[in-house]
Amino acid sequence: MDIPLHSIDIAIIAGYVVAIIAMGWFLSKRASKDLNAYFLGGKSLPWWIIGTSHGASGFDITGTMWFVTMLFTYGLRAAFAPWIWPLFDRIFRQVYLGAWIRKSNALTGAEWMRTRFGSGTGGTLSHISVVIYAVLVTVGFVAYALKGIGKFADVFFPWDLAWQGLSSAECYGIIILAITTAYVLFGGWYSVVLTDLVQFALLTIASIFLAVVAMDKVNAETLASVVPDGWMRLIPEWKLSLDWSGHVAGLNDKIYGADGDGYAFLGCVVMMWLLRGILVSAGGPSAGYGMQHQLSTRNAREAALENWWMSIVQLAPRSLMIAGITVLGLAFFSPELNATVAAGGKVDFEQILPFVIARFVPAGLTGILLAGLLAAFMSTFDSTVNAGAAYVVNDIYKRYIRPDAPNRRYVLMGYAASLLLVVVAVVAALRIRDIGRTTKWITGLLYAGYIAPNVLKWHWWRFNGYGYFAGMIAGAAAALAFPHVNALMAEHWGHSVSSQFAFLILVPVGGLASIVACLLTPPDDRAVLKRFYRDVRPWGFWGPILEELRKDDPAAQPNRNFALDMVNVAIGIAWQLSLMVAPFCLVVRQWRTMWISVIVLVVTSVVMKFTWYDRLDPPDAGTASD
């Protein structure tokens, strides 16, 4: 679907591109002081800026269109869909994990391993496993970004750039990645954060506009006529009863078909998302830009506040955009979907967005919206590249090759590492046929295999670097083997395990390997464990370390906040869910559910003011090595 771009739209998009490169160049001197400045902004930026950047980095258009598809198909129940990632991992970081991570004062997640496991053989193995994982995930997600950006640009821009065997979408992707890499190279973390702020402003404008247009063009009666009974239901029933017959052809197959989503028993699936999400969240952020945002805050208190603000930034405006696009698509694009199915074609929900823009967005605002959507892709990409380069430079080059190099050399290596990661990712994207399947394997199976060692590292003093390494390797091996074993089961026995439940197998594999390995090897250095427990003060099974710490400091006390932290996590998940539900219900005019959500939002906010905010560490609380 071609979108006629007015000259003012092209000027806005071009102006945005020129502006971000100029900002990167302007910030280059400030960013090039040392590694801390280049990769973490010198840990000088306030929490609300870091939180806005973090939230904007998660506002990618691919995820947004997936969410539109879910809301279009499943109705208000789709508010639970982000638990698949899980979205509520930031609640765990808001309540306690963000502060624990920041207290290490590390530069990367791999360097953090040394604060937990020391620098012996076990600590080195754990460090290497995280570095390898971080680099692989960075390459995988940048390759995914290339495909996504290219497809986005090829749909929205009128020029055919196919060249030398490369498709037009691939050429667009390479060009946009080159532009983004330029400003990331110049300004480092400062460029990442500043660009994310611009992106957030653009997308907030676009989100509000789309929500207003949807409410103006589609009244409650029209919306009710184009959706099946039960579409407005919020709480997922155990087995779905939605029937799209007579509304949109093909959606029943998407829900209930053999090759469909597999969400017919949505209540059960949501419970699995919740269980898996709790385990993933309790392990802390994976190696990548999530960890970098935590480590770039000024202190432990601001690490907690950053995550609180991130939820607001990402969910409130994005929910308006998702609801607006969905409502306009239901009311006006459904006939085209039916015509496509009738002609033997496949339903493509990604066509809803260009349809909505072409029909409802005027010149000028189209340029702002496209610049914002382009920035949404770029913000996720720039954060990922910056984080991946930090691991290459700090955890490979500085640690193993040139530990005594001058700061300028490390910054130059940051440039080189960023370029190398992008080049490798481009090559991977052009060679891998199904990058989406690869990315789903990383975020689904691979993450599940890593759950056990990443949870144990916080809460059990006897867990050592050998155990962490063994758990990571066993989890990765199980994740690699799972698709092949599943295919053999389906071939020979006619049954297989849904990927929704794979974590029930993969988590015990990683956990068993972790426990066996750490029990067969000596504990970590007691001095390292005492320092970690004194600085971070996690709750869990740390009795022997606390007793040794009391020999030096009789006043040392354990962390008794487990019960309160878990209560705050539960309250926080309800608070976060209401941040999505209220905007959804506003746009679809479900006033009763909207007001209930607003009341929940207000009540949970007031409760957490006393149970969480008032109990945060003071700004001047000690941070390791500060």
C-alpha positions as CSV (number, residue, x, y, z in Angstrom):
1,M,0.0,0.0,0.0
2,D,1.6,3.3,-1.1
3,I,1.4,6.3,1.2
4,P,1.6,9.6,-0.7
5,L,4.2,11.6,1.1
6,H,3.9,15.4,1.0
7,S,7.1,17.4,0.6
8,I,6.6,18.7,4.2
9,D,6.6,15.1,5.4
10,I,9.8,14.3,3.6
11,A,11.3,17.5,5.0
12,I,10.3,16.5,8.6
13,I,11.9,13.0,8.2
14,A,15.0,14.4,6.6
15,G,15.3,17.1,9.3
16,Y,15.0,14.4,12.0
17,V,17.8,12.3,10.5
18,V,20.1,15.4,10.2
19,A,19.3,16.5,13.7
20,I,20.2,13.1,15.4
21,I,23.5,12.9,13.5
22,A,24.2,16.5,14.5
23,M,23.4,15.7,18.2
24,G,25.7,12.8,18.1
25,W,28.5,14.9,16.7
26,F,27.8,17.7,19.3
27,L,28.0,15.1,22.1
28,S,31.1,13.3,20.9
29,K,33.6,15.3,23.0
30,R,31.7,14.7,26.2
31,A,31.2,11.0,25.4
32,S,34.8,10.3,24.5
33,K,36.3,11.0,28.0
34,D,36.4,7.4,29.1
35,L,34.5,4.1,29.0
36,N,32.2,5.2,31.8
37,A,31.2,8.3,29.8
38,Y,30.9,6.5,26.4
39,F,28.9,3.5,27.6
40,L,27.0,4.8,30.7
41,G,27.0,8.6,30.2
42,G,29.3,9.0,33.2
43,K,26.5,7.8,35.5
44,S,25.5,11.5,35.6
45,L,22.0,11.6,34.0
46,P,18.9,11.8,36.3
47,W,16.5,8.9,36.8
48,W,13.7,10.5,34.8
49,I,15.9,10.9,31.7
50,I,17.2,7.3,31.9
51,G,13.6,6.1,32.5
52,T,12.3,7.9,29.5
53,S,15.1,6.5,27.4
54,H,14.6,3.0,28.7
55,G,10.8,3.2,28.0
56,A,11.4,4.7,24.6
57,S,13.9,1.9,23.7
58,G,11.1,-0.6,24.2
59,F,8.6,1.3,22.1
60,D,9.5,-0.5,18.9
61,I,7.0,-0.6,16.0
62,T,7.4,-4.4,15.4
63,G,6.2,-5.0,19.0
64,T,3.5,-2.4,18.6
65,M,2.1,-4.0,15.5
66,W,2.2,-7.4,17.2
67,F,0.2,-5.9,20.1
68,V,-2.3,-4.4,17.5
69,T,-2.7,-7.9,16.1
70,M,-3.4,-9.3,19.6
71,L,-5.9,-6.6,20.6
72,F,-7.6,-6.9,17.2
73,T,-8.0,-10.6,17.6
74,Y,-8.5,-11.2,21.3
75,G,-10.1,-7.9,22.5
76,L,-9.3,-6.4,25.9
77,R,-7.8,-9.7,27.1
78,A,-4.8,-8.7,25.1
79,A,-3.8,-6.4,28.0
80,F,-2.2,-9.6,29.4
81,A,-0.3,-10.4,26.3
82,P,2.9,-8.4,27.2
83,W,3.4,-10.9,30.1
84,I,4.9,-13.2,27.5
85,W,8.1,-11.0,27.4
86,P,7.5,-10.4,30.5
87,L,6.6,-6.7,30.7
88,F,6.4,-6.8,34.5
89,D,10.1,-7.6,34.9
90,R,10.6,-3.8,35.5
91,I,8.3,-4.1,38.5
92,F,10.8,-6.5,40.1
93,R,13.6,-4.0,39.2
94,Q,11.5,-1.1,40.6
95,V,10.9,-2.9,43.9
96,Y,14.3,-4.3,44.7
97,L,16.5,-5.7,41.8
98,G,17.3,-2.3,40.3
99,A,18.9,-1.1,43.5
100,W,20.7,-4.4,44.0
101,I,22.2,-4.2,40.5
102,R,23.3,-0.6,40.8
103,K,25.1,-1.2,44.1
104,S,27.7,-3.2,42.2
105,N,28.9,0.0,40.4
106,A,29.9,-2.2,37.4
107,L,30.1,-1.1,33.8
108,T,28.4,-4.2,32.2
109,G,26.5,-7.2,33.3
110,A,29.5,-9.4,32.7
111,E,31.7,-7.2,34.9
112,W,28.9,-7.5,37.5
113,M,29.7,-11.2,37.6
114,R,33.1,-10.4,39.3
115,T,31.3,-8.7,42.1
116,R,29.4,-11.9,42.8
117,F,31.8,-14.7,41.9
118,G,35.2,-13.0,42.1
119,S,38.1,-13.3,39.6
120,G,39.0,-17.0,40.1
121,T,38.4,-19.8,37.6
122,G,34.6,-20.0,38.4
123,G,34.2,-16.2,38.2
124,T,36.1,-16.1,34.9
125,L,33.9,-18.9,33.4
126,S,30.7,-17.1,34.5
127,H,32.1,-13.8,33.1
128,I,32.9,-15.4,29.7
129,S,29.5,-17.1,29.5
130,V,27.7,-13.8,29.9
131,V,30.0,-12.0,27.4
132,I,29.3,-14.7,24.7
133,Y,25.6,-14.6,25.4
134,A,25.5,-10.8,25.2
135,V,27.4,-10.7,21.9
136,L,25.2,-13.4,20.3
137,V,22.0,-11.7,21.5
138,T,23.2,-8.3,20.2
139,V,24.0,-9.7,16.8
140,G,20.6,-11.5,16.7
141,F,18.6,-8.5,17.7
142,V,20.5,-6.1,15.4
143,A,19.9,-8.6,12.5
144,Y,16.2,-8.6,13.4
145,A,16.2,-4.8,13.5
146,L,17.6,-4.8,10.0
147,K,14.8,-6.9,8.7
148,G,12.2,-4.9,10.6
149,I,13.5,-1.4,9.6
150,G,13.9,-2.5,6.0
151,K,10.3,-3.8,5.8
152,F,9.0,-0.7,7.5
153,A,10.8,1.7,5.2
154,D,9.9,-0.3,2.0
155,V,6.2,0.0,2.9
156,F,6.2,3.6,3.8
157,F,8.7,5.2,1.4
158,P,8.0,5.4,-2.4
159,W,11.5,4.6,-3.8
160,D,12.6,1.2,-5.0
161,L,16.2,0.8,-3.9
162,A,16.8,-2.8,-5.0
163,W,20.5,-3.2,-6.0
164,Q,23.0,-5.9,-6.8
165,G,20.8,-8.8,-5.7
166,L,19.6,-7.0,-2.5
167,S,15.9,-6.3,-2.1
168,S,14.7,-2.8,-1.7
169,A,13.8,-3.6,2.0
170,E,17.4,-4.8,2.6
171,C,18.9,-1.7,1.1
172,Y,16.6,0.5,3.2
173,G,17.6,-1.4,6.3
174,I,21.3,-1.1,5.6
175,I,21.0,2.7,4.9
176,I,19.0,3.3,8.1
177,L,21.4,1.2,10.2
178,A,24.3,3.1,8.8
179,I,22.7,6.4,9.8
180,T,21.9,5.1,13.3
181,T,25.4,3.7,13.7
182,A,26.9,7.1,12.9
183,Y,25.3,8.9,15.8
184,V,25.8,6.0,18.2
185,L,29.6,6.1,17.3
186,F,29.8,9.9,17.9
187,G,27.9,10.3,21.1
188,G,27.8,6.9,22.7
189,W,25.3,6.6,25.6
190,Y,24.6,10.3,25.5
191,S,23.3,9.9,21.9
192,V,21.2,6.9,22.8
193,V,19.5,8.7,25.6
194,L,19.0,12.1,23.8
195,T,17.6,10.4,20.7
196,D,15.2,8.3,22.8
197,L,13.9,11.6,24.3
198,V,13.2,13.0,20.9
199,Q,11.6,9.7,19.8
200,F,9.3,9.7,22.9
201,A,8.1,13.2,22.2
202,L,7.3,12.4,18.6
203,L,5.5,9.1,19.4
204,T,3.5,10.7,22.2
205,I,2.2,13.3,19.8
206,A,1.3,10.6,17.3
207,S,-0.3,8.3,19.9
208,I,-2.6,11.0,21.2
209,F,-3.6,12.0,17.6
210,L,-4.4,8.4,16.6
211,A,-6.5,7.9,19.8
212,V,-8.4,11.1,19.2
213,V,-9.1,10.2,15.5
214,A,-10.3,6.7,16.5
215,M,-12.7,8.1,19.0
216,D,-13.9,10.7,16.6
217,K,-14.4,8.4,13.6
218,V,-15.7,5.2,15.4
219,N,-18.5,5.4,17.9
220,A,-19.4,2.7,20.4
221,E,-22.2,1.3,18.3
222,T,-20.0,1.0,15.2
223,L,-17.3,-0.7,17.2
224,A,-19.8,-3.1,18.8
225,S,-21.1,-4.1,15.3
226,V,-17.6,-5.1,14.0
227,V,-16.4,-7.3,16.9
228,P,-17.8,-10.6,18.3
229,D,-19.6,-11.0,21.6
230,G,-17.1,-11.1,24.4
231,W,-14.5,-8.9,22.7
232,M,-14.8,-6.3,25.4
233,R,-14.1,-8.9,28.2
234,L,-11.0,-8.1,30.1
235,I,-10.4,-11.2,32.3
236,P,-9.4,-14.2,30.1
237,E,-11.7,-17.2,30.5
238,W,-10.1,-20.6,30.7
239,K,-11.3,-21.5,27.2
240,L,-12.0,-18.7,24.6
241,S,-15.5,-18.4,23.2
242,L,-14.8,-15.7,20.7
243,D,-16.4,-16.3,17.3
244,W,-15.3,-14.1,14.4
245,S,-17.7,-15.7,11.9
246,G,-19.5,-13.0,10.0
247,H,-16.9,-10.4,11.0
248,V,-13.4,-11.1,9.8
249,A,-12.7,-14.3,7.9
250,G,-9.7,-16.3,9.0
251,L,-9.5,-15.1,12.6
252,N,-11.2,-18.2,13.9
253,D,-8.4,-20.3,12.3
254,K,-5.9,-17.9,13.8
255,I,-7.3,-18.6,17.3
256,Y,-8.4,-22.2,17.1
257,G,-6.6,-23.7,14.0
258,A,-3.9,-26.2,14.1
259,D,-1.4,-23.6,12.8
260,G,-2.9,-20.8,14.8
261,D,-1.6,-18.9,17.9
262,G,-2.3,-21.8,20.3
263,Y,-4.2,-19.5,22.6
264,A,-7.6,-21.2,22.6
265,F,-7.1,-22.0,26.3
266,L,-6.1,-18.5,27.0
267,G,-6.6,-18.6,30.7
268,C,-4.1,-21.5,31.0
269,V,-1.7,-19.7,28.7
270,V,-1.8,-16.5,30.8
271,M,-1.0,-18.5,33.9
272,M,2.0,-20.0,32.1
273,W,3.1,-16.5,31.1
274,L,2.8,-15.3,34.7
275,L,4.7,-18.3,36.1
276,R,7.5,-18.0,33.5
277,G,7.5,-14.3,33.8
278,I,8.0,-14.4,37.6
279,L,11.0,-16.7,37.2
280,V,12.6,-14.6,34.4
281,S,12.0,-11.4,36.3
282,A,13.5,-12.7,39.5
283,G,16.7,-13.4,37.7
284,G,17.2,-9.8,36.8
285,P,17.7,-8.2,33.3
286,S,19.5,-10.2,30.7
287,A,22.8,-9.0,29.3
288,G,21.9,-6.0,27.1
289,Y,20.6,-2.5,27.3
290,G,18.2,-3.3,30.2
291,M,21.2,-3.9,32.4
292,Q,23.0,-0.9,31.0
293,H,20.1,1.4,31.9
294,Q,20.3,0.1,35.5
295,L,24.1,0.6,35.7
296,S,23.9,4.1,34.2
297,T,21.8,5.6,37.0
298,R,23.4,7.9,39.6
299,N,22.6,5.6,42.6
300,A,20.6,2.7,43.8
301,R,17.5,4.9,44.6
302,E,17.4,6.3,41.1
303,A,17.8,2.8,39.7
304,A,14.5,2.0,41.3
305,L,12.8,5.2,40.3
306,E,14.0,4.8,36.7
307,N,12.0,1.5,36.4
308,W,8.9,3.1,37.9
309,W,9.0,5.9,35.4
310,M,9.9,3.6,32.5
311,S,6.5,1.7,32.9
312,I,4.6,5.0,32.7
313,V,6.6,6.3,29.7
314,Q,6.2,3.1,27.7
315,L,2.7,2.0,28.5
316,A,0.5,5.2,28.7
317,P,1.2,6.7,25.2
318,R,1.8,3.3,23.5
319,S,-1.5,2.0,24.7
320,L,-3.3,4.9,23.1
321,M,-1.5,4.3,19.8
322,I,-2.3,0.6,19.9
323,A,-5.9,1.1,20.7
324,G,-6.3,3.9,18.1
325,I,-4.8,1.8,15.3
326,T,-6.8,-1.3,16.3
327,V,-10.2,0.5,16.4
328,L,-9.6,2.2,13.1
329,G,-8.5,-1.1,11.6
330,L,-11.6,-2.9,12.9
331,A,-14.0,-0.3,11.6
332,F,-12.4,0.4,8.2
333,F,-9.8,-2.2,7.3
334,S,-11.8,-5.4,8.1
335,P,-13.5,-5.4,4.6
336,E,-10.0,-5.4,3.0
337,L,-8.9,-8.3,5.2
338,N,-12.1,-10.2,4.2
339,A,-11.4,-9.5,0.5
340,T,-7.8,-10.7,0.9
341,V,-8.9,-14.0,2.4
342,A,-11.7,-14.4,-0.2
343,A,-9.0,-14.1,-2.9
344,G,-6.9,-16.8,-1.3
345,G,-4.4,-14.4,0.3
346,K,-3.1,-14.4,3.8
347,V,-4.2,-11.9,6.4
348,D,-1.4,-9.4,7.0
349,F,-2.0,-7.2,10.1
350,E,1.0,-5.1,9.3
351,Q,-1.0,-3.5,6.5
352,I,-3.3,-1.9,9.1
353,L,-0.8,0.8,10.0
354,P,-0.1,2.1,6.5
355,F,-3.9,2.0,5.8
356,V,-4.6,4.1,8.9
357,I,-1.9,6.6,8.0
358,A,-2.9,6.9,4.4
359,R,-6.6,7.4,5.2
360,F,-6.6,9.4,8.5
361,V,-3.3,11.2,9.0
362,P,-2.8,14.6,7.3
363,A,0.3,15.9,5.7
364,G,2.8,17.2,8.2
365,L,1.6,15.0,11.0
366,T,2.4,12.0,8.7
367,G,6.0,13.2,8.7
368,I,6.0,13.4,12.5
369,L,4.4,10.0,12.8
370,L,6.8,8.4,10.4
371,A,9.8,10.1,12.0
372,G,8.6,8.8,15.3
373,L,8.1,5.2,14.0
374,L,11.5,5.4,12.4
375,A,13.0,6.6,15.7
376,A,11.2,3.7,17.5
377,F,13.2,1.2,15.4
378,M,16.4,3.2,15.8
379,S,16.1,3.6,19.6
380,T,16.0,-0.1,20.2
381,F,18.8,-0.6,17.7
382,D,21.1,2.1,19.2
383,S,20.6,0.8,22.7
384,T,21.4,-2.7,21.7
385,V,24.5,-1.8,19.8
386,N,25.9,0.4,22.5
387,A,25.3,-2.3,25.1
388,G,26.9,-5.0,22.9
389,A,30.0,-2.9,22.2
390,A,30.4,-2.3,26.0
391,Y,30.8,-6.0,26.5
392,V,33.3,-6.4,23.7
393,V,35.5,-3.5,24.9
394,N,35.2,-3.7,28.7
395,D,34.9,-7.4,29.1
396,I,37.1,-8.7,26.3
397,Y,39.6,-6.1,25.1
398,K,40.2,-4.3,28.4
399,R,40.2,-7.4,30.6
400,Y,42.1,-9.8,28.4
401,I,44.0,-7.8,25.8
402,R,45.0,-4.3,27.0
403,P,44.0,-3.7,30.6
404,D,46.4,-0.7,30.8
405,A,45.4,1.1,27.6
406,P,44.6,4.9,27.8
407,N,41.0,6.0,27.8
408,R,41.2,7.3,24.3
409,R,42.1,3.8,23.0
410,Y,39.1,2.3,24.8
411,V,36.8,4.8,23.2
412,L,38.2,4.1,19.7
413,M,37.7,0.4,20.4
414,G,34.1,1.3,21.2
415,Y,33.8,2.8,17.7
416,A,35.4,-0.4,16.2
417,A,33.3,-2.8,18.3
418,S,30.0,-1.0,17.3
419,L,30.9,-1.1,13.6
420,L,32.0,-4.8,13.9
421,L,28.7,-5.8,15.6
422,V,26.6,-4.0,12.9
423,V,28.6,-5.5,10.0
424,V,28.3,-9.1,11.5
425,A,24.6,-8.5,12.1
426,V,24.0,-7.3,8.5
427,V,25.8,-10.4,7.1
428,A,23.7,-12.6,9.5
429,A,20.5,-10.9,8.5
430,L,21.2,-11.4,4.8
431,R,22.1,-15.1,5.2
432,I,19.5,-16.2,7.8
433,R,16.2,-17.0,6.1
434,D,13.9,-16.8,9.1
435,I,15.3,-14.1,11.4
436,G,12.0,-13.9,13.2
437,R,12.1,-17.6,14.2
438,T,15.7,-17.1,15.4
439,T,14.7,-14.2,17.5
440,K,11.8,-16.1,19.0
441,W,14.2,-18.9,19.9
442,I,16.5,-16.4,21.7
443,T,13.7,-14.7,23.7
444,G,11.7,-17.9,24.4
445,L,13.8,-21.0,24.7
446,L,17.2,-19.5,25.4
447,Y,15.9,-17.2,28.0
448,A,14.1,-20.1,29.7
449,G,17.3,-22.1,29.8
450,Y,19.0,-19.3,31.7
451,I,16.4,-18.8,34.3
452,A,17.7,-21.1,37.1
453,P,21.3,-19.9,37.3
454,N,20.3,-16.2,37.2
455,V,17.8,-16.6,40.0
456,L,20.2,-18.7,42.2
457,K,23.0,-16.2,41.9
458,W,21.0,-13.7,44.0
459,H,19.7,-15.8,46.8
460,W,22.0,-18.7,47.7
461,W,25.5,-18.1,49.1
462,R,26.8,-21.5,48.1
463,F,26.0,-20.9,44.4
464,N,29.4,-20.4,42.7
465,G,30.8,-19.4,39.4
466,Y,31.2,-23.0,38.3
467,G,27.5,-23.6,39.0
468,Y,26.5,-20.5,37.0
469,F,28.6,-21.5,34.0
470,A,27.3,-25.1,34.1
471,G,23.7,-23.8,34.3
472,M,24.1,-21.4,31.4
473,I,25.7,-24.1,29.2
474,A,23.2,-26.7,30.1
475,G,20.3,-24.2,29.5
476,A,21.7,-23.2,26.1
477,A,22.2,-26.8,25.1
478,A,18.7,-27.7,26.1
479,A,17.3,-24.8,24.2
480,L,19.2,-25.8,21.1
481,A,18.0,-29.4,21.4
482,F,14.4,-28.7,22.3
483,P,13.1,-27.9,18.7
484,H,14.8,-31.1,17.3
485,V,13.5,-33.4,20.1
486,N,10.1,-31.8,19.8
487,A,10.1,-32.5,16.1
488,L,11.1,-36.2,16.6
489,M,8.3,-36.6,19.2
490,A,5.8,-35.2,16.8
491,E,7.0,-37.5,14.0
492,H,7.2,-40.7,15.9
493,W,4.5,-40.4,18.6
494,G,2.2,-37.7,17.2
495,H,2.6,-35.5,20.2
496,S,4.9,-32.5,21.0
497,V,5.3,-29.9,23.7
498,S,4.0,-26.5,23.0
499,S,6.7,-23.7,23.2
500,Q,4.4,-22.1,25.8
501,F,5.3,-24.9,28.2
502,A,8.9,-25.4,27.2
503,F,10.2,-23.5,30.2
504,L,8.8,-26.2,32.5
505,I,11.4,-28.5,31.0
506,L,14.3,-26.1,30.4
507,V,14.3,-24.5,33.8
508,P,14.9,-27.8,35.7
509,V,17.7,-28.7,33.3
510,G,19.6,-25.5,34.0
511,G,18.8,-25.7,37.7
512,L,20.0,-29.3,38.1
513,A,23.2,-28.6,36.2
514,S,23.8,-25.5,38.3
515,I,23.3,-27.2,41.7
516,V,25.3,-30.3,40.8
517,A,28.2,-28.3,39.5
518,C,28.4,-25.9,42.5
519,L,28.2,-28.8,45.0
520,L,31.0,-30.6,43.3
521,T,33.3,-27.5,43.4
522,P,34.5,-25.4,46.3
523,P,32.6,-22.3,47.4
524,D,33.6,-18.8,46.1
525,D,36.1,-16.8,48.0
526,R,34.5,-15.8,51.4
527,A,35.9,-12.3,51.1
528,V,34.1,-11.8,47.8
529,L,30.9,-13.2,49.2
530,K,31.1,-11.0,52.3
531,R,31.7,-7.9,50.2
532,F,28.9,-8.7,47.9
533,Y,26.5,-9.4,50.7
534,R,27.5,-6.3,52.6
535,D,27.1,-4.0,49.5
536,V,24.0,-5.5,47.9
537,R,22.3,-7.1,50.9
538,P,20.0,-9.5,49.0
539,W,17.5,-11.7,50.9
540,G,17.7,-15.4,50.7
541,F,20.0,-18.2,52.1
542,W,23.0,-16.2,53.2
543,G,23.2,-17.3,56.9
544,P,26.9,-18.5,56.9
545,I,28.1,-15.3,55.2
546,L,26.1,-13.1,57.6
547,E,27.6,-14.9,60.6
548,E,31.2,-14.2,59.2
549,L,30.2,-10.6,58.5
550,R,29.1,-10.2,62.1
551,K,32.6,-11.1,63.3
552,D,33.8,-7.8,61.7
553,D,30.6,-5.9,62.2
554,P,28.3,-7.2,65.1
555,A,25.6,-4.7,64.0
556,A,25.2,-6.4,60.6
557,Q,21.6,-7.4,59.9
558,P,20.0,-9.6,57.3
559,N,17.6,-8.3,54.7
560,R,14.1,-9.0,56.1
561,N,12.2,-7.4,53.2
562,F,11.3,-10.5,51.3
563,A,7.6,-10.5,52.2
564,L,7.2,-6.8,51.7
565,D,9.0,-6.9,48.4
566,M,6.8,-9.7,47.1
567,V,3.7,-7.8,48.3
568,N,5.0,-4.7,46.4
569,V,5.6,-6.8,43.3
570,A,2.0,-8.0,43.3
571,I,0.7,-4.5,43.8
572,G,3.1,-3.2,41.2
573,I,1.9,-5.7,38.6
574,A,-1.7,-4.6,39.2
575,W,-0.6,-1.0,39.0
576,Q,1.2,-1.6,35.7
577,L,-1.7,-3.6,34.2
578,S,-4.1,-0.6,34.9
579,L,-1.7,1.7,33.0
580,M,-2.5,-0.3,29.9
581,V,-6.2,-1.1,30.5
582,A,-7.3,2.5,31.2
583,P,-6.1,3.9,27.8
584,F,-7.5,0.9,26.0
585,C,-10.9,1.3,27.6
586,L,-10.9,5.1,27.0
587,V,-10.5,4.6,23.2
588,V,-13.1,1.7,23.0
589,R,-15.4,3.6,25.4
590,Q,-15.7,0.9,28.0
591,W,-16.3,3.5,30.8
592,R,-17.0,1.1,33.7
593,T,-13.8,-0.9,33.2
594,M,-11.9,2.3,32.5
595,W,-12.9,3.9,35.8
596,I,-12.3,0.7,37.7
597,S,-8.8,0.7,36.2
598,V,-8.2,4.3,37.2
599,I,-9.3,3.6,40.8
600,V,-6.9,0.6,40.9
601,L,-4.2,2.9,39.5
602,V,-4.8,5.5,42.2
603,V,-5.1,3.1,45.1
604,T,-2.0,1.0,44.2
605,S,-0.1,4.3,43.7
606,V,-1.0,5.5,47.1
607,V,-0.3,2.2,48.8
608,M,3.1,1.9,47.1
609,K,4.0,5.4,48.2
610,F,4.1,4.1,51.8
611,T,5.2,0.5,51.2
612,W,7.9,1.2,48.5
613,Y,8.7,4.9,47.8
614,D,9.1,5.9,51.4
615,R,11.4,3.0,52.1
616,L,13.9,3.6,49.2
617,D,17.5,4.1,50.0
618,P,18.4,7.8,50.5
619,P,20.2,9.5,47.6
620,D,23.5,9.4,49.5
621,A,23.4,5.7,50.4
622,G,26.6,3.9,49.7
623,T,27.3,2.2,46.4
624,A,30.1,-0.2,46.0
625,S,33.3,1.6,45.0
626,D,31.6,5.0,44.7
